[in-house]
Amino acid sequence: MLVFNITTKQQYFIFTGLTSTQQSPNIDFTKVKLSRMADIMIYSATDRHGCYITDMAVLPGDLLLADRDNKSVKLADPVSGQLLDLLQLPGSPHGLCLLPGDRAAVTIPVMSMIQTISVTMKKLSLQDVINIKGACYGIDYVHDYFVVGFYKPAMLALIDKKGIIYKSITTDSINHTLFKQPNYIFVTTENTSKVIYVSDRGTRTITRLNEELQVLQSFAVPSLQNSRGLASAGGQLFVVNGGSLSTLSVLDVTTGQVTPLLGREEDLRFTFCVAVSHTLRIVYVNDWSGYYDIIRQYTTK
């Protein structure tokens, strides 16, 4: 296992969220400048609370969003900046991931369940409920298994479609605790293999594992004190650092070098998730407007 302990005077953070499996067309994101585009408004007249977006995913042409406070999943059109559909859930969602076959899944921590969703013809509908044991937060999908982060007990687990744990991990090879709050999980392809990234603001680490939950690297970056959402592009990892003033950075997983993309001067507030359309070369992050969340769009063109 490779361990990077990084110190720097600058502070940057993890770009998170669920994104599609699109791969970046050889863009070096450490050398691009992000330019803000029109915001996407995701508040609905039926919402009883201000929007609180905890995760999002890029679909062909659309964005899928998990709204914790309104117990819903929303579908938005980035071009028009408007909502296309809204689906009420049995509880407040946290993590969100795409599944094969025009489907998605969200974790509902307080109900210890994964809810699967159909996303067809720009409409959302409920599908299966998968009951599991424990408060589940971060989620993604690899080789017919859900990759799920739990709090109590804190662990990362591979779970089948019946809610049965196939494999789990809590400590590293020398019995050090790996996780406390594995809030965000991102699965990507590197070379020909699947790789799992986990951001944990409790341990202040970002962990890289293979598809069998073997630890490959651990990044302990002092500037990532409150790391949240993740998204990947080649050997680069977007990281959001959430909080009253949030930031977005790129972590080079081969060197451990952190490069800022969006700093405090952007006035991002309570940003927790990120998604990237590599086809459109657009980065999406949530931002608290003062009343409810909006989605900011940044182009890399």
N, C-alpha and C positions, 0 to 999 in steps of 0.2 A: 504494500500500500504506500502510495506517495502522499506525503503531508506537506501542504504549503502553509506556512505562517507568514502572513503578509503585513507589513507595516508601511504606512504611507501618510503623509500630511494631508492628502486629499481624501475625501470620503465619498464613496460611490456605493451603488446598491443594486440589488437584483431585480431584474426585469422578469415579471412573472406572468403566469397565466397559462392557460391551455391554448395551444395553437395547433394548427393542422400539421400534417406530416410533410408539408412542402419543404423542400430544401433550398437554401439560399443559393442564388446563381453567382457563387464566388465573389460575394461582397465582403470586403474587409470593413466591418462596422466600427473599428477603432479609428477609421480615417474618413468617415462620412459626417456630414452635418445634418441634423434633423431640422426640418422646417415645418412649423405648425400649419395645419390645414383647418377647415371648418370642423367644429365640434359635433358630436353625435348626441342628440338629446334622447334620453331613454326613460324619462318620467312618463308615467301613464296616468290618465284621469282616474283610473280605478285604484291607483296606489293609495294606501292608507298611511304610509310613512315615506320619508325621504329615501331615495334609492341608495342601497349600500352594496355595490358590486364587489364580490369577493373573488370571482374568477371569470375567465372568458375564453372563447375558442374561435378561430377563424374557419368559416365555411366558405365554399365557393360563392363569392359575392356578398356574403352576409357575416354578421357577428352573432355569436350565441353568448348570453350573459347570465350569470347566477346572481340574483338579487336577494341578499339575506333578509333584509328587513321586511320586504314585501312577500316573502315566501314564494318566490316565483323564478321562472326562467324566461328570459326575453330574447326575441330575435329582432335584430336591428339591421337596417340597410345603410351602410356607410356613405353611399352616394347621395341619397336623399336626406340622410341624417335623421331618419324617423324609425319608429317602432313598426315592425311588421306583424308580430304576434306576441302573446303573453300567455304563459301556462302557470296556473296555480299549483303549488306543491303541498304535500301534507305537512311540511315543516320547513324550517329555514335552511337553505343550502349553504355549502361552503365551497368544496372543490367541484370542478367540472372537467370532463374529458370527452373526446370524440370516440365513437365506437365504429366498427365496420358496419356497412349497410345502412347509411343515413340515420344513425342513432347517436345518442349521447348518454352520459350518466352523470349524476350529481350525488355528492355525499350529503346526508342530513344528519349531522352529529348528534343532536339531542334525541333522535329517534333510533340511533344505531342502525342506519339503513342506507343502502344505495338505491336510488330511483333511476331507472332507465327511461329514456325519452325517444320518441320518434320525431325526426326532423325531415319532413317530406313536403314538397310543393309549398315551401315557405310557411308551413303550419307545424305547430308543436302539439304532441299528444303524449299522455302517460302510457308507459308500458309496464315492465315488471318491477316489482319490489324485491330487493335482496336484503334480507335481514342478517345482520352480523353482530358480533359481540364487541362492544366498546364504542367509544366516541371517535368516529372516523372523520378525517379532515381532508388532507391532500389526496388526489386520485389521478391515475392515468391507467393506460391499458397496454399490455404486452403479451403476445402469444396466447391469447384466450384467457388471460388472467388479469384481474384488476390489481394494480399496484396501489396500496392504500396506506396512508399514515394515520396512526392512532396516538391518542394522548395517554389515557390511563388504562393499561400500562402503555408507555411510550414505545412504539415499535413501527417497523415497516413490514408489510405482509403482502404476499401474493395470494389472492382470493379467487376461487372459481365462481361460476355463475350461480351456484347454490349457496354461496356465502361461506363455504368451507375454506379454511386456511390451508394452503398447500405448503407454504414455507414462510418463515418470519425471521427477523433479525432485530436484536436490541443492543448488542455490544460488538466491538471489533475483535480482532484476533488476540489482543492482550486484555480483553475483558473491560475495556473502557466503554461507558455509556455513549451510544451514538446519537440518540434522539431524546428530546424533551417535548418539542412542539413541531412535528413534521407537517407544517401547514401546506406546503406546496411541493408538487411532484411533477417532473417533466420527463417523458421518455422520448428519446430521439435515436436516430441511426448514425453511427460513426463507423466509417469503413463499411463493413457488412454486418455489424453486430448492433444489437439494441443496447442502449446505455440509459440508466436511470439517474436523474439528478434530484436531490432532495434539499430544500432549504429549511433550516430549522432555526428560528429566532431564539429558541430557548438555549440551545448550545452555541448559537452564533456561528454556525458552520454551514457549509454547502458540501454535501457528500455525493460522490459519483460511484455508482455500483453497476455491476453487470446484470443481465437478466435473471441470474440465479441468486441475486442479492449478495454477491461477494463484493466487498468494498475495494474500489480501485484507487480512489483519491479522496482526500478530505482537505477542504479549504477553510482555514480559520483566518478570516480577514477582519481586523479591528474596525475598518470603516463600514462593514456590513453588520451593524449592531441590531438591525431589525429587518433582516432579509425576508422577503415575501416571494412574489411570483417570479417564475423563470420561463425563459424561452431560449431555444438553441438555434445556432446557425453555424454549421461546420464545427470548427474547434473553438467557437466563441459562444459564451453563455450570457444572455441578458439577465440582469438582476435588478429587481426593484427593492429599494429600501423604504419601507413604509413609515408613516408618522405624520405629525402635523405639518412638517415640511419634508417632502419625499424627493427621492432622486432615482435616476435610472443610469445603470452602468453596464459595461461589457467586461466579462471576465474571460481572459484567454486561459483555457484549461490546460494548455501545454506548458505555459510559463508561470501562471498565477498572476499575471499582470492585470491590473484593473484600470479601465479607461472610462472617464465620465462621458455620458451622452446628454443627459438632462440634469442640470444641477439645481440648487436652491433658488437661483435667479428665475427659474421657470415658474416658481410659486405653485408647484404641485402639492396638493394636500390630501393626506390619507389615501395615497396611491398604494394599492395592494397587488394589482395584477397587470399583466402585459400580454399582448399577443402580437404576432408579426405575420403579415401577408408578404411572403417572399416573392410572390408573383407580381404584386402591385408595388412592392418595395415601400410598404406603409407599416408604421409601428403604432399600436393602439395602447393607451394606458387610461385607467380610470382616474377621475379627479373630483374632489368634493367642491361643489360650486358655492357652498354656504347654506344651501337648502337641500340639495340632492346631488347624487353623482351624475357626472357627464362622462363621455368618452372622448378623450383628445386623440386626434390623428396627426401623425408626423410623417412627412414624406422623406425618403432618402435620395430622391432623384436629384 
